[in-house]
Amino acid sequence: MGVEGLGVLPAARASVTYRPLQPADRDRLMLFHDSLSAESVYRRFHHLLPHLTRTAADAFTATGAGGRHAWGGFVPGADGTGQALVAVARGEPGGAGVEVAVVVADAWQGRGVARRLLGLLAAELCREGRQRVYLDVQVDNDRMLALVPLQARRCTLPPEEGLLRIYVDPDAWRRLLTGGAGP
């Protein structure tokens, strides 16, 4: 079922609310993941992942634990009550630094939602003093590459398996994403 099936289509003046994900968002996250096209899932996870398990959804929504960060973009649900998730940005610490990733519902792509979420995430990483931040991006993912301007990136080459590992200065990236607005 696509996002259209959930009744969560972008309206001309649709208002997206941004906030950190919480454990209570687990079911929303699972429903959101199930609504993504195969291409959107592939762009985010670099392989097909038809369903997000409860265990994986619990890990994605366990923010703060171990330095994990996750922000969501929410809109009113189809029935007018509750909220539907239309985008997620995640920062996961690891040996190489903090890996950042984002996925946006197909119908909401190209509307600035990813830029806003990544700006919020970058600001949070700056506040924590994180210096090693990277994204693994497919070499042909032009939309994602456009969100990491050349001024903010340093790639490790050669790209392996069609992926670029792009290291960014989180503060420079935040300024580029937010037009210079403060954290």
Backbone hydrogen bonds, N-H to C=O, Kabsch-Sander energy under -0.5 kcal/mol:
donor,donor_aa,acceptor,acceptor_aa,energy
3,V,35,S,-0.6
5,G,2,G,-0.8
6,L,2,G,-0.7
6,L,3,V,-1.3
7,G,3,V,-0.5
7,G,4,E,-1.4
8,V,3,V,-1.5
14,A,11,A,-1.8
16,V,14,A,-0.6
17,T,74,F,-3.0
19,R,72,G,-1.8
21,L,70,A,-2.7
25,D,22,Q,-2.5
26,R,23,P,-1.7
29,L,25,D,-2.8
30,M,26,R,-2.3
31,L,27,D,-2.4
32,F,28,R,-2.8
33,H,29,L,-2.8
34,D,30,M,-2.2
35,S,31,L,-1.2
35,S,32,F,-0.7
36,L,32,F,-0.7
36,L,33,H,-1.3
41,V,37,S,-2.2
42,Y,38,A,-2.5
43,R,39,E,-2.8
44,R,40,S,-1.7
45,F,41,V,-3.1
46,H,42,Y,-2.3
53,T,51,H,-0.6
57,A,53,T,-2.8
58,D,54,R,-2.9
59,A,55,T,-2.0
60,F,56,A,-2.3
61,T,57,A,-1.7
62,A,58,D,-0.7
62,A,59,A,-0.6
63,T,61,T,-1.8
64,G,68,R,-3.0
65,A,62,A,-0.5
67,G,64,G,-1.4
68,R,65,A,-1.3
69,H,91,G,-2.4
71,W,89,A,-2.8
72,G,19,R,-3.0
73,G,87,A,-2.3
74,F,17,T,-3.2
74,F,72,G,-0.5
75,V,84,A,-2.4
77,G,82,G,-1.6
80,G,77,G,-2.0
84,A,75,V,-3.4
86,V,73,G,-3.2
87,A,73,G,-1.0
88,V,103,V,-2.5
89,A,71,W,-2.5
90,R,101,A,-2.9
91,G,69,H,-3.1
92,E,99,E,-2.8
94,G,97,G,-2.2
97,G,94,G,-1.2
98,V,132,R,-3.1
99,E,92,E,-2.8
99,E,97,G,-0.6
100,V,134,Y,-3.0
101,A,90,R,-2.1
103,V,88,V,-2.4
105,A,86,V,-3.1
108,W,105,A,-1.8
109,Q,105,A,-0.7
109,Q,106,D,-1.2
111,R,108,W,-1.0
116,R,112,G,-2.1
117,L,113,V,-2.5
118,L,114,A,-2.9
119,G,115,R,-2.1
120,L,116,R,-2.2
121,L,117,L,-2.5
122,A,118,L,-2.9
123,A,119,G,-2.1
124,E,120,L,-1.9
125,L,121,L,-2.3
126,C,122,A,-2.2
127,R,123,A,-2.3
128,E,124,E,-1.3
129,G,126,C,-1.6
130,R,125,L,-2.5
133,V,131,Q,-0.9
133,V,168,V,-0.8
134,Y,98,V,-2.6
135,L,166,I,-2.2
137,V,135,L,-0.7
137,V,164,L,-2.7
139,V,162,G,-2.8
141,N,138,Q,-2.3
142,D,140,D,-1.6
145,L,141,N,-2.5
146,A,142,D,-2.0
147,L,143,R,-0.6
147,L,144,M,-1.1
148,V,145,L,-1.3
152,A,149,P,-2.0
153,R,149,P,-0.5
153,R,150,L,-1.0
154,R,167,Y,-1.9
156,T,165,R,-2.2
157,L,155,C,-0.6
160,E,163,L,-0.8
163,L,160,E,-2.0
164,L,137,V,-3.3
165,R,156,T,-0.7
166,I,135,L,-3.2
166,I,164,L,-0.8
167,Y,154,R,-2.7
167,Y,165,R,-0.6
168,V,133,V,-2.7
169,D,152,A,-1.0
173,W,169,D,-2.7
174,R,170,P,-2.4
175,R,171,D,-2.3
176,L,172,A,-2.1
177,L,173,W,-2.6
178,T,174,R,-2.3
179,G,175,R,-0.8
180,G,175,R,-2.2
181,A,178,T,-0.8
